């Protein structure tokens, strides 16, 4: 692996994620201030269903595209054409699935108009995911990054205009995120139509292989995503919208700490898919997992210290209970960092399904503990359930990783001088990038 280029791409993904976080945070600040706890809770509850549905109905085509383009067994034009062909049918499937989910999880505060605007997001969100996979497969990471941060930037601009300036409330917030996804989805389709010779046709050999591989990625992503979001759905049913709003803010802030390991995982996925000898990247992956864990642990300590001052000041006193949620869910967020880094390599090797072996049982534990603790403890119970679920999944995944790649179980605990050299080089490049 070319270490310099790896670090450069990781920094590029991280920088894009940071900008995206800033835009997203500004949106959250506006919405919590202007919509209040219940309004923000309803906003988050409305969006949870499309998030989960997309995580299932995208059929893992993003991951399959990265892997198949990296393996170079078919031409890029054939693979991209097959991706667009599949996009049409997964969009229809996603829309129908969402309608059914809203029927089951219907709340009186939902209106047909609000549900319709949220459902419109699905085909364009799928397009962004698929197109990002194409560019990651081509190792054009910078181009792939643009789509995600552009969505959050447009969402922020429209939210400022519609929710803040025009005082359109929840309706304006939903319009903002819908417009952002529709615009970026259409933009992405335009870009690949210029870059590739796309033919809307059924290519059985490619589509069959893509779907078989993709379903593995999709099911794995769905199980993991459900671990992250099932607490919101169960809070909505077992508690109140007010509690959803409090919990959502605390969990949302904590999950932003995943941006560093997420950036590393994405680059590892792309690099591994384009390599023949996967053993060359194993030690680097483990070193990065160790460093990420330590870094996120230290950042979490800082978050614990400043949260009691920042949350009431930025989001308002009514969100002060979110401080407890944030602090309670941080242990699970920290330990899951190891999984998020390691999973990039195994996914790039075409083995995403290995995560299901540990995260499916972890999901069951999460659901059972939510049913047990939410009625009595509300959001705090949901946070405890997430912590246990994340810990079980991460430890189980490390056991599988060590066996698949023939790594000693305690290797993850052995800090080395090379770890420090990676950190120093990463710090140097970040300082050069930001001209510090």
N, C-alpha and C positions, 0 to 999 in steps of 0.2 A: 504494500500500500504506500502510495506517495504521501508521506506524513504532512509535508508542507501544504499540499493541495487539500488534503483532508481537513486540516485545521482551517484553511481559508474558507472552504465550503461550509464547515460547521459554524464559523463566525458569521458567514453570510446568512445562513438560516436563522441563527440566533438574533442577529441584528434585525432581520425582518420580523421575527417573532416579538422582539422588544417593541418595535414600532407598532405592531399589531396590538400588543397588550396595552400600550399607551392609549391608542384610539378606543379600544374596547373598554378600558377603565374610565375614560372620559364619558363614554355612553352610559356606563353603569352609574357613575356619579350623578349624571343628569336625571336618569330614570328613577334612582332611589330618592332624589331630592324632590322631583316633580310628581312622581306617581305615588310615593309613600310606600309603606311596607306591603300592604295588600295589593296595590297596583303592580309593584315590582314582582311580587309573588305570582300574580296572575300572568304577567308577561313571561316569566320564566316557565311556568306550568304550560302555557300555550306552546312554547318552543320545544319542550322536552320531547313531545311525541314525534315531530319531524326529525329531530336529532337521532332518536332511537330507530325510527323507520329507515332513514337514510343509511344508518350504520348496518342495517340488515339488507336492504334492497339494492345497495350498490354492488352486491355479489362479489366483492373483493376484486373488482376489475382494476382498480388502481394498483394493488399489489401484484396482480397477475401481469399487468402491462409492464411494470418495472422489471419483473423477473424475465418475461419473454423477450422484451427489447434487449435486455442485458445479455441474454443467451444467444441472440442473433441467429435463431433457427428459421425465422421468417423475415420477409422484408418489412421495413417500417411502415410503408404505405398499406400493406395488407393488415398489419396489426392495428393501425389507427382506424382503418375502414371498419374493421370488426368491432372496435371499441364504440364507434359512433352507432353502428347497427344495434349493439347491445343497449346503448344509452336510451334509445327510444322505448324499448320494452321495459327496462328497469324503471324508467320515469312513470310509465303507466302503472306498473306494479306498486311503486311507492305511493302514488296518489291514492290508489284504491285501498292500500293498507292503512294509510293515514285516516281516510274517511271512516274505516271500520274501528280504528283505535279511538278516534274522537267520539264515536258513538258509545263505546264502552266506558271511556273516561270522561264523559260529558259533564260539564259544570254549568250551572245556570248563568254564570257570568260570561260564558262563551257566547258569541253571536255567530250566525252563519257567515257574515262578512269577515269577521276576524279569522275564523277557521279557514275560509277560502283563501285569504291573503297569505296565511302561513303555508297552506298546502301548495300554493304557486311556487314557493321557494324550492320545492323538492327537485324537479327536473333540472333546474339551473345549478343547484347545489351539487347534484350528481355530475353535471357537466364539468364543474370546477374540479371535483375530485378526480374524475377520469383524466382530464387534460393535465392536471398536475402529475399524475402517474406517468403519462407519456413523456413529459419533460424530465422527470426524475430518471426514467429508464434511459433516456438519451444523455444522462449526466449533465443536463442543462439546469442545474439546481437554482441558479439565480432567476431564471425565467419562471420556474415553478413557484418560487417564493412570492413573486409579485401578486399572484392571484389572491392569496390569503390576506396579505396586509391591505390590498386594495379594497376588499370587501369591508373590512373594519373601518377604513378611512371614509368610504362613501356612507356607511351606516352612521358614522359620527356626524358628518356634514348634514345629512338629511335629518337626523335626530335633533341637532341644534336648531335647524330651521323649523321643523314641524312640531316637535314637543316643547322646546324652549320658547322659540319666538312666536309661533302660532298657537301654542297651548292646545294641541290636539290630543294630548294625553296618550293612553294606551293605543288608540287608533293610529296616531302619528308614529309611535315607536314601532308598530308592526309594519306600517308602510315603509319606514326607513330600512329595516333589515330585509324586507322583500325586494325593494328597489336595488339594494346593494348586491344581492345574490343574482338577480335577473341580469343586471348590467354586466357583472363580471363573467357570468356564464356565457352570455352572448359574445362578449369580448374574446373569451377563450376559444370559442368555436370559430370565430373569425380568424384568429391567429393560426390555428392548426389547419384551417382551410387554405391558407396561403402557403403554409410550410410543407404540407403533405398533399399528395395526389389522392384524394379521398373518393372512393366509390361506395355508394350505399348498397352493399350487396352481402349476401349470405355466403360466407366462406366456411364450410362445415368443419374442416380440419382445425383451423385456427380457433373458431368460436367454441368448438367442443373442448379443446385443450384449455382455452382461456376460462371457460365457465367451470371446468373441473378444478383447475388451480384456484380460480377466483373464489369459488364457494368456500374453499378452505380458509382463505384470507377473510372472507366476509363473515363466516360463522365465528371465527376467532375474534374479529373486531367487534362483532355484535355482543358476544359474551363479555368481553372486557368493557365495552361502552355501557352495557347494562349494569355492570358492577359500579360504574361511576354515577349512573343516573337513576337506578331503581329506587334510591332513597327519596328522590324528589317525588316520584309517582306515588310511593307508599305514604309519604308525608301528606300529600294532597288528599289521599283517601282516609288516612287514619288520624289526621290532625286538622289543622286549619290553613287557609291561604296565608294568613299572617305568619304562621310558623314556617311555611314554605319560603316566604320572603326573607325572613331572618336567616334561615339555614342556607338558602341559595347564595346570599352575599358572602357569608363566611367561607363556604366551600369554594366559591368562585375565586376568591382572593388566594386561598391556599393552593389551588390548582395551578395558579400562574407560576409557581415555583418549578413546575414540570417543563417549562420552556427550554431550559438548558439541556436536560436529558433528551427531550423530544428532538431538538436540533441535532444532537449527536446520533440518535437512533435513525433519523431520516437519512443522514449521510451514510451511516453504516449499511443500511438497507440497500441504497443505490450502489455503494462500492462493492458489497458482497455479491450482489446480483451480477456484477460485471467481472468477477474474479473466478478463476478456475480452481486455484488452491486456497481454500477457505482457512486453512491453518495459519496462513500468513497474517490474518487479521484478528485471530483469537486473543492473543496477549494484549493487543492494543484495546480491544473491546473490554476486557476485564479491567485494565488500568483505568479506562475512561469511566467504567461503572464505579470503581472505588473513588475516583476523584469527584465524580458527580454527587455521590452520596455524601461525602465530607462537605463539599461546597453547599449543597442544599441544606444540610444539617446546620451549618453556620448561619446561612441566610434565614433559616427558620427561627433560630434563637433571636436574631434581630427583629423578625416579624413579631414574635411573642412580646418583645419589649416595647415596640412602638405602636402595636395595634390598639391598645387601650386609649392612646392619645389621638391616633390618626382616624380611626373609624368614626367616632362621634363628630370629629371636626369636619371630615370630608363628606360623610353620608348622612349625618344628622343623629341626634340623641336617640331617636326611635330605633336606630339600628345598633345600639350599644350591645344588645344580647348576641349579636353576631360575633362579638369578640370571643365569647366562650366557645362558639361553634368552630371558629378559626383555630383556636388553640387546641381544642379537643381532636380535630381531624388532622392536624399537622403530623403526628407520629406515623399515621398510615401513609400520608403523602410522601414523607421522607423515605420510608422503606421501599415504596413502590418505584422510586427512582432507579434502583438496581434493575428491576424488571424492564423498565422502559428503555434502558440502554441495551441490555443483553438481547432483548427481543428483536432489535434491528438486525443483528447478525443472523439469527436463525430464520427470520422472515426472508432475508436476502438469499438464504440457502434453499428456499422453497419449502420450509418446515414451519409455517405459522401455526399449524394445527396443534403443535406441542403445547402451546399456551392453554388450550382448551382443557387439557388433562388436569390442570390445577385450578384454573379460573372458573370452570363450571362448578366444581364443589365449593369454591370460595363464594360464588354467586348464591348458591343455595344457603350457605351459612349467613350471607349478608341479608337475604330475604327473611329467613327465619328470625334472625336477631332483630330486624326492623319490626316485624310483627310483635315480637316480645317486648321491645323497649320503647317504641314510638308512643303507644297509648299512654304510658306513664311518664316518659321523659322527653317526648317530643323530639326536637332537632338534636338534642344532646344524645339521645339514644341512637339516632341515625348516624351520628358521627362515630360513636363507639363501634357500631356495626361495620362501618366502612373501614375503620382501623384494623379490625380483626380480619376482615375479608382481604384487605390489601396485604397484610402480613402473611396470611396463609398462602395466597397466590404467589407472592414474591419468593418465599422460601421454597415452595414446591417447584417453581420455575428454575431457581438456581440449581436444585438437585438434578433436574432434567438436563439443563445446559451442561453441567459438569460431566454428566454421563455421555451425552451425545458427542461432545468435543474432547472427551478423555482428559478432563481437567480435575485436579484434586479438589475435593469439596471445600477445603479451607484456603484455597488459592485466592479467593476474593478478599481475604483478610490480610494478605501478605503485601504490605506496601513496599515499593521498590524505588530505587533512585530514578529509574526511567519514568515513574509516575510524576515525580517532581519536574523532570525535564519537559514532559508534555505540558504540565501546568504553566511552567515558566514561558515556554514558547507561545502557548495560547494567550497568556497575559500580555506578552510583548506585542503579538499581532493585534490584540484588541486595542491596546494603547495606540499603536500605529494607525489603526483603522479610525479611531475616534480622535486622533491627534492629541492625546492626553500628555 
